């Protein structure tokens, strides 16, 4: 009995290349015949990129079938900057990890994790626990919260929680990342002067899911929306809301740490 041999099929790799490498590894004897069989059977269009364990005692037919049926031990999952926890929960439902969105949201709410689930694309083991998954996202947040960024928060007179809260507002307020330091400057000037923040994203967060628009971020906002009773309504209550309204990325965090130096209290229309 031959030894099992790890074999990786690359994304977009040709059948000729696969056959040649299988021969080189001693798994098959005739790469041309193997390629012809793949084409004749129609398997050549169904090959899945991935890592397989093959054996020289497998027949060419068995090998052809095997490389059609790859299920990765890892699944890529993307958290987009500006997503609130409910949007992450919805994406998790279809991620292939088997996580309960309801359990995910319960953990986030009980532990105050909103804002600290760092955006990015993660290669996550398919059988990972929900707790370990959250730990990976938070560990990445901690890695991106450098000493320099923390020092910048202190220079603005903000705690980490206050800074992340402000960064989450900036993340939702700003379309172009390059404008984030300017947006941060305006909000910080308002905070320092005791003005209301008047930040639309905090209203959107307070309103929650809009079924008619099928979004968590109602747009446009009505005058009635601006009067919604909520501690997150920065049109009614001064200062920052109780916590982050989404999960900000590195650019928003940096903008709070090192905002533009301006005298502005308003955005130009």
C-alpha positions as CSV (number, residue, x, y, z in Angstrom):
1,X,0.0,0.0,0.0
2,X,1.4,3.3,-1.0
3,X,1.8,6.3,1.4
4,X,-0.8,9.1,1.3
5,X,0.5,12.1,-0.5
6,X,-0.7,15.7,0.1
7,X,-1.5,17.3,-3.3
8,X,-2.8,20.9,-3.8
9,X,-4.8,21.9,-6.9
10,X,-4.2,25.6,-7.6
11,X,-7.0,28.0,-8.5
12,X,-7.4,28.0,-12.3
13,X,-4.7,25.3,-12.8
14,X,-5.0,23.5,-16.1
15,X,-5.7,19.8,-16.4
16,X,-2.3,19.4,-18.2
17,X,-0.5,20.9,-15.3
18,X,-2.4,18.8,-12.7
19,X,-1.6,15.6,-14.7
20,X,2.1,16.4,-15.0
21,X,2.4,17.1,-11.3
22,X,0.5,14.0,-10.3
23,X,3.0,12.0,-12.4
24,X,5.9,13.8,-10.8
25,X,4.6,12.9,-7.3
26,X,4.3,9.3,-8.4
27,X,0.5,9.2,-8.0
28,X,-0.3,8.4,-11.7
29,X,1.7,6.9,-14.5
30,X,0.1,8.5,-17.6
31,X,-0.7,12.2,-17.4
32,X,-2.0,12.4,-21.0
33,X,-4.4,9.5,-20.5
34,X,-5.6,11.1,-17.2
35,X,-6.2,14.4,-18.9
36,X,-8.1,12.7,-21.7
37,X,-10.3,11.0,-19.2
38,X,-11.0,14.2,-17.4
39,X,-12.1,15.9,-20.6
40,X,-14.1,12.9,-21.9
41,X,-16.0,12.6,-18.6
42,X,-16.6,16.3,-18.3
43,X,-14.7,16.4,-15.0
44,X,-12.2,18.9,-16.4
45,X,-14.7,21.7,-15.8
46,X,-15.6,20.6,-12.2
47,X,-12.1,20.4,-10.6
48,X,-12.0,22.2,-7.3
49,X,-9.0,24.1,-6.1
50,X,-7.9,22.9,-2.7
51,X,-5.6,20.6,-0.8
52,X,-6.2,16.8,-1.1
53,X,-4.7,13.6,0.3
54,X,-4.1,11.2,-2.6
55,X,-2.6,7.8,-2.8
56,X,-0.7,6.0,-5.7
57,X,-3.1,3.0,-5.2
58,X,-6.1,5.1,-6.2
59,X,-7.3,4.6,-9.7
60,X,-7.4,7.5,-12.2
61,X,-11.2,7.5,-11.8
62,X,-11.0,7.7,-8.0
63,X,-8.5,10.6,-8.3
64,X,-10.7,12.4,-10.8
65,X,-13.7,12.0,-8.5
66,X,-11.7,13.1,-5.4
67,X,-10.6,16.4,-6.9
68,X,-14.2,17.3,-7.7
69,X,-15.2,17.2,-4.0
70,X,-13.1,19.6,-2.0
71,X,-14.4,21.0,1.2
72,X,-11.9,23.2,2.9
73,X,-11.2,23.0,6.6
74,X,-11.1,26.8,6.5
75,X,-13.7,29.2,5.3
76,X,-13.0,32.9,4.5
77,X,-15.3,35.3,6.3
78,X,-15.3,39.1,5.8
79,X,-16.3,41.7,8.3
80,X,-16.8,45.0,6.4
81,X,-15.8,48.3,8.1
82,X,-19.0,50.0,9.2
83,X,-21.0,46.9,9.8
84,X,-23.0,46.7,13.0
85,X,-23.3,43.4,14.8
86,X,-26.6,42.5,13.2
87,X,-25.1,42.7,9.8
88,X,-22.3,40.4,10.8
89,X,-24.8,38.0,12.3
90,X,-26.7,37.8,9.0
91,X,-23.5,37.1,7.1
92,X,-22.6,34.4,9.7
93,X,-25.9,32.6,8.9
94,X,-24.5,31.8,5.4
95,X,-20.8,31.4,6.3
96,X,-20.8,27.6,6.6
97,X,-19.6,27.7,10.3
98,X,-22.9,26.8,11.8
99,X,-23.0,29.7,14.2
100,X,-26.3,30.7,15.7
101,X,-26.8,34.4,14.8
102,X,-29.0,34.8,17.9
103,X,-26.2,33.4,20.2
104,X,-23.7,35.7,18.4
105,X,-25.9,38.8,19.1
106,X,-26.5,37.8,22.7
107,X,-22.7,37.5,23.3
108,X,-22.1,40.8,21.6
109,X,-24.7,42.6,23.6
110,X,-23.9,41.1,27.0
111,X,-20.2,41.8,26.7
112,X,-20.3,45.1,24.9
113,X,-18.3,43.9,21.9
114,X,-19.9,46.2,19.3
115,X,-17.1,48.3,17.9
116,X,-14.4,45.8,18.8
117,X,-14.9,43.2,16.0
118,X,-12.1,44.4,13.7
119,X,-13.0,44.5,10.0
120,X,-11.1,42.3,7.6
121,X,-11.1,38.9,5.8
122,X,-10.4,36.0,8.1
123,X,-9.6,32.4,7.2
124,X,-11.5,30.6,9.9
125,X,-11.5,26.9,10.7
126,X,-14.9,25.4,9.8
127,X,-15.3,23.8,13.2
128,X,-14.2,26.8,15.3
129,X,-16.3,27.7,18.3
130,X,-18.2,31.0,18.3
131,X,-16.2,32.2,21.3
132,X,-12.9,31.4,19.6
133,X,-14.1,33.2,16.4
134,X,-14.9,36.3,18.4
135,X,-11.6,36.1,20.1
136,X,-9.8,36.2,16.7
137,X,-11.6,39.3,15.7
138,X,-10.9,41.0,19.0
139,X,-7.3,39.9,18.9
140,X,-7.0,41.6,15.6
141,X,-8.5,44.8,17.0
142,X,-5.9,44.7,19.8
143,X,-3.1,44.3,17.3
144,X,-4.3,47.4,15.4
145,X,-4.7,49.5,18.5
146,X,-1.1,50.4,18.6
147,X,0.6,52.5,21.3
148,X,0.8,55.4,18.9
149,X,-3.0,55.3,18.3
150,X,-3.7,55.0,22.0
151,X,-1.5,58.0,22.7
152,X,-3.4,59.9,20.1
153,X,-6.7,59.1,21.8
154,X,-5.2,60.4,25.1
155,X,-4.1,63.6,23.3
156,X,-7.7,64.2,22.3
157,X,-8.9,63.7,25.9
158,X,-10.7,60.4,24.9
159,X,-10.7,57.0,26.6
160,X,-10.4,54.0,24.3
161,X,-14.1,53.4,24.5
162,X,-14.9,57.0,23.7
163,X,-12.5,57.0,20.8
164,X,-13.9,53.8,19.3
165,X,-17.4,55.2,19.7
166,X,-16.3,58.3,17.8
167,X,-14.5,56.3,15.2
168,X,-17.6,54.2,14.6
169,X,-19.5,57.4,13.9
170,X,-16.8,58.7,11.5
171,X,-16.8,55.3,9.8
172,X,-20.5,55.6,8.9
173,X,-20.4,59.4,8.3
174,X,-17.5,59.3,5.8
175,X,-17.6,58.0,2.2
176,X,-14.0,58.6,1.3
177,X,-11.3,57.4,3.8
178,X,-9.1,60.4,3.0
179,X,-11.7,62.7,4.4
180,X,-11.9,60.9,7.8
181,X,-9.3,63.2,9.6
182,X,-11.3,66.2,8.5
183,X,-14.6,64.7,9.7
184,X,-12.9,63.7,13.0
185,X,-11.8,67.3,13.4
186,X,-15.3,68.7,13.1
187,X,-16.8,66.2,15.6
188,X,-13.9,66.7,18.1
189,X,-14.4,70.5,17.8
190,X,-18.1,70.1,18.5
191,X,-17.4,67.8,21.5
192,X,-14.8,70.2,23.0
193,X,-17.2,73.2,22.6
194,X,-20.2,71.4,24.1
195,X,-22.1,71.4,20.9
196,X,-24.5,68.6,19.9
197,X,-22.8,66.2,17.5
198,X,-25.8,66.1,15.2
199,X,-24.5,62.9,13.6
200,X,-27.0,61.2,11.3
201,X,-25.4,57.7,11.8
202,X,-26.3,57.7,15.5
203,X,-30.0,58.3,14.5
204,X,-29.8,55.4,12.0
205,X,-28.4,53.2,14.7
206,X,-31.1,54.1,17.1
207,X,-33.8,53.5,14.5
208,X,-32.7,50.0,13.9
209,X,-33.8,47.8,11.0
210,X,-35.9,49.6,8.3
211,X,-38.0,46.8,6.7
212,X,-39.3,49.0,3.9
213,X,-35.8,49.9,2.8
214,X,-34.3,46.5,3.8
215,X,-31.4,48.1,5.6
216,X,-30.1,48.8,9.1
217,X,-29.2,52.3,8.0
218,X,-32.3,54.3,7.1
219,X,-31.7,56.9,4.4
220,X,-32.9,59.6,4.0
221,X,-33.8,60.6,7.6
222,X,-37.1,62.4,8.3
223,X,-37.7,65.2,10.8
224,X,-39.5,62.6,12.9
225,X,-36.5,60.3,12.8
226,X,-34.3,63.1,14.1
227,X,-36.6,63.3,17.2
228,X,-36.4,59.6,18.1
229,X,-36.1,59.1,21.8
230,X,-32.8,57.3,22.3
231,X,-29.5,57.9,24.2
232,X,-27.9,57.4,20.8
233,X,-29.7,60.4,19.4
234,X,-27.0,63.0,19.2
235,X,-29.5,65.6,17.9
236,X,-31.1,65.5,21.4
237,X,-28.3,64.5,23.8
238,X,-24.8,66.2,24.0
239,X,-21.6,64.3,24.0
240,X,-20.9,60.8,22.6
241,X,-23.6,58.1,22.6
242,X,-23.2,55.2,25.1
243,X,-21.1,53.1,22.8
244,X,-20.0,52.3,19.2
245,X,-22.7,52.2,16.5
246,X,-20.7,49.9,14.2
247,X,-17.3,48.3,13.9
248,X,-14.8,50.9,12.6
249,X,-11.7,50.1,10.6
250,X,-8.1,51.2,11.0
251,X,-8.5,54.5,9.0
252,X,-11.3,55.7,11.3
253,X,-9.4,54.8,14.4
254,X,-6.3,56.7,13.0
255,X,-8.5,59.7,12.2
256,X,-9.6,60.0,15.8
257,X,-6.0,59.5,17.0
258,X,-4.6,62.1,14.6
259,X,-7.5,64.4,13.4
260,X,-6.9,67.3,11.0
261,X,-6.3,70.5,12.8
262,X,-9.1,72.9,11.7
263,X,-11.4,75.5,13.2
264,X,-14.4,73.9,11.5
265,X,-17.7,73.0,13.3
266,X,-19.7,72.2,10.2
267,X,-19.3,70.2,7.0
268,X,-19.5,71.9,3.7
269,X,-22.5,70.9,1.5
